Amino acid sequence: MRLRSLLFVPGDRPERMAKALGLGADALILDLEDAVAPAAKATARAAVRAFIDANAGAQANGGPALFVRVNPLDGDLVADDVAAITGAAMAGLVLPKAEGRASVAALRAMLPGDYAVLPIASETPRAVFTLGDYDAAGLAGLTWGAEDLPAAIGAATSREADGGYTDPYRVVRALTLFGAHAAGVPAIETVYPDFRDLDGLARYAARGRRDGFTGMMAIHPAQVAVINDAFSPSEAELAHARAVVALFDAHPGAGALQLDGRMVDAPHLKAARRLLAAAGE
């Protein structure tokens, strides 16, 4: 499953879900949590289930993977969420306020079937200390958020005046990145809130890919194409990766070789193979 762009869609807006199918996102996150007011939860559950049932074929034939963001495990809403989607042909669930592998196991135990879980793994103080606890079992990836955690600890904001993260949240971002790679699953960058600032989004997404994230969540349809572009290798990158692999294939057993005036060794070969695999080569 390729997860460059994951677009949130409110679960109580079926017309938006229908439009989202054709936007080019790799995945849709049909939201039953923050985007839905308490009074609309039941309506949203029914709409999400109907949408998944109506579009299972599209998902299986190259359309976006369908995820459902349920409500947190420590509340009284998640049981009704799970009951509404049991048996649905979805790719998996997004779990807010996750706190380590036990949270993943608890959610999977509630829902029959082999569904993958994408935890939002940094939204409580305790969650920060479990970012290295995840393993690949039942995991679709690992992502983080920069909004709930500062609210949970009484911080004024997670961002500097220039939009960059303050030191505590830079640490959380890094731990999520390494936690995902330690578990061997996709590392998904958090959202860029200013959906009108596409140039800023492009810079943010490029930094995410540079640092090792493999995809990013989106909150607005206009962000999808920018994110897809940022997390797709360029032709120049692909050509270089192919050249690295071909060079080592031509010199089996070599430790370090020269390519275009620069030395390449095992880490370069590993990175080249990873990039080609992500591109489907």
TACOR-V989551 format. One record per helix or strand of 2 or more residues. SS is the DSSP state (H for helix, E for strand). FROM is the first residue (numbers start at 0). TO is the last residue. If there is no record, write none. Layout:
ss=SS from=FROM to=TO
ss=SS from=FROM to=TO
//
This chain:
ss=E from=4 to=9
ss=H from=13 to=19
ss=E from=26 to=30
ss=H from=37 to=59
ss=E from=64 to=69
ss=H from=77 to=84
ss=E from=91 to=94
ss=H from=100 to=109
ss=E from=115 to=119
ss=H from=124 to=127
ss=E from=138 to=142
ss=H from=147 to=152
ss=H from=166 to=182
ss=E from=186 to=188
ss=H from=197 to=210
ss=E from=214 to=217
ss=H from=221 to=229
ss=H from=234 to=249
ss=E from=255 to=258
ss=E from=261 to=264
ss=H from=265 to=277
//
